[in-house]
Amino acid sequence: MSTPELSWFKSSHSSSASGDCVEVALAWHKSSYSSASGDDCVEIAATPHTIHIRDSKNPTGPTLTLSPAAWTEFVCHSAQRRGSGRTLS
């Protein structure tokens, strides 16, 4: 099954041999803090052990991957900075 909302990629645990490939699907979600005009969009795809982050303007470009703990720390830190009136640098 394939849908436009899913992004498939080869698992890093697959071998380089053509017959031993495992693909994983990511469901990307746009950040609620991204602008409605679509020009400042951050998307994430969460799995049990990794949070994938990308720029929606470049969906085939590089992604940042973090552990759930690192992502939680980032979100909490960002929320604290936002609440204090300071902006992120």
Secondary structure, DSSP 8 states (H G I E B T S, - for coil): ---TTEEEEE-TTS-SSTTS--EEEEE-EE-TTS-TTSSS-EEEEE-SS-EEEEETT-TTS--EEE-HHHHHHHHHHHHHHHHTT----
